[in-house]
Amino acid sequence: MVALSLLPQMVFVWPHPTGAAYREGQLIRYGLLGSADIIGLVKGGKFVAIEVKTGRGMQEPQQRNFEAKVKVLGGQYFVARSVADAVLFVTTVAASTDVA
């Protein structure tokens, strides 16, 4: 997130946590199940979703469903395994949406 936030003219992103926690003995779920870890907009108004995985981590079925929804509606989705991957993804998307 920090590296992406250093590109303010190109991208506006924010974390999108999902999960569950107990509060006063009651399980409370938050966020949209399967949504990407980072969502935002790149220059030109393109919606981006970045799922962060380490090593050989695989997407869960709900994450693949979210990816499909983003793509069918014209957004860009990417599974990043490093900071460099995420930066390259957003810069590539931003470059492809530049309007002269």
C-alpha positions as CSV (number, residue, x, y, z in Angstrom):
1,M,0.0,0.0,0.0
2,V,2.8,2.4,0.8
3,A,4.5,2.0,-2.5
4,L,1.2,2.5,-4.4
5,S,0.3,5.6,-2.3
6,L,3.6,7.2,-3.6
7,L,2.0,7.4,-7.0
8,P,-0.8,9.9,-6.2
9,Q,-1.0,11.3,-9.7
10,M,-1.6,7.9,-11.1
11,V,-3.6,5.8,-8.5
12,F,-5.9,6.2,-5.5
13,V,-6.1,2.9,-3.6
14,W,-7.2,1.8,-0.2
15,P,-7.2,-1.4,1.8
16,H,-10.4,-3.5,1.7
17,P,-10.3,-5.9,4.7
18,T,-12.7,-8.7,5.1
19,G,-13.0,-11.2,7.9
20,A,-14.6,-12.0,11.1
21,A,-14.1,-11.2,14.8
22,Y,-15.8,-12.0,18.1
23,R,-17.3,-9.0,20.0
24,E,-18.9,-9.7,23.3
25,G,-19.1,-13.3,22.4
26,Q,-20.8,-12.8,19.1
27,L,-19.2,-13.5,15.7
28,I,-19.3,-10.5,13.5
29,R,-18.4,-10.7,9.8
30,Y,-17.2,-7.6,7.9
31,G,-16.4,-6.8,4.3
32,L,-17.5,-8.4,1.1
33,L,-16.6,-12.1,1.1
34,G,-14.0,-12.8,-1.7
35,S,-13.2,-9.1,-2.4
36,A,-9.7,-8.1,-3.2
37,D,-7.3,-6.9,-0.5
38,I,-6.7,-3.5,-2.2
39,I,-9.2,-1.7,-4.4
40,G,-9.1,1.7,-6.0
41,L,-9.0,3.9,-9.1
42,V,-6.2,4.6,-11.6
43,K,-5.7,7.6,-13.8
44,G,-8.5,7.7,-16.4
45,G,-11.1,6.3,-13.9
46,K,-10.4,2.6,-14.3
47,F,-11.4,0.4,-11.3
48,V,-8.6,-1.8,-10.0
49,A,-8.7,-4.7,-7.5
50,I,-5.5,-6.3,-6.2
51,E,-5.5,-9.6,-4.4
52,V,-2.3,-10.0,-2.4
53,K,-0.8,-13.5,-2.2
54,T,2.5,-14.8,-0.9
55,G,4.5,-17.6,-2.3
56,R,2.2,-20.2,-3.9
57,G,-1.0,-18.9,-2.2
58,M,-4.1,-19.7,-4.3
59,Q,-7.3,-17.8,-4.7
60,E,-10.3,-19.1,-2.9
61,P,-13.5,-19.8,-4.9
62,Q,-15.1,-16.6,-3.6
63,Q,-12.1,-14.6,-4.7
64,R,-12.3,-16.1,-8.2
65,N,-15.9,-15.1,-8.3
66,F,-15.1,-11.5,-7.3
67,E,-12.4,-11.4,-10.0
68,A,-14.9,-12.5,-12.7
69,K,-17.4,-9.8,-11.6
70,V,-14.7,-7.1,-11.7
71,K,-13.6,-8.1,-15.2
72,V,-17.1,-8.6,-16.7
73,L,-17.9,-5.0,-15.6
74,G,-14.7,-3.6,-17.2
75,G,-12.5,-3.3,-14.2
76,Q,-8.9,-4.7,-13.8
77,Y,-8.0,-7.4,-11.4
78,F,-4.6,-8.7,-10.5
79,V,-3.0,-11.2,-8.1
80,A,0.2,-9.6,-6.8
81,R,2.9,-11.6,-5.2
82,S,5.2,-8.7,-4.5
83,V,5.2,-4.9,-4.2
84,A,6.9,-4.7,-7.6
85,D,4.1,-6.7,-9.1
86,A,1.4,-4.4,-7.8
87,V,3.3,-1.2,-8.9
88,L,3.8,-2.6,-12.4
89,F,0.1,-3.6,-12.6
90,V,-1.2,-0.1,-11.7
91,T,1.3,1.7,-13.8
92,T,0.4,-0.5,-16.8
93,V,-3.3,0.0,-16.3
94,A,-2.8,3.8,-15.9
95,A,-0.7,4.0,-19.1
96,S,-3.4,2.0,-21.0
97,T,-6.1,4.5,-20.0
98,D,-4.2,7.7,-20.7
99,V,-6.2,10.1,-22.8
100,A,-4.3,12.5,-25.0
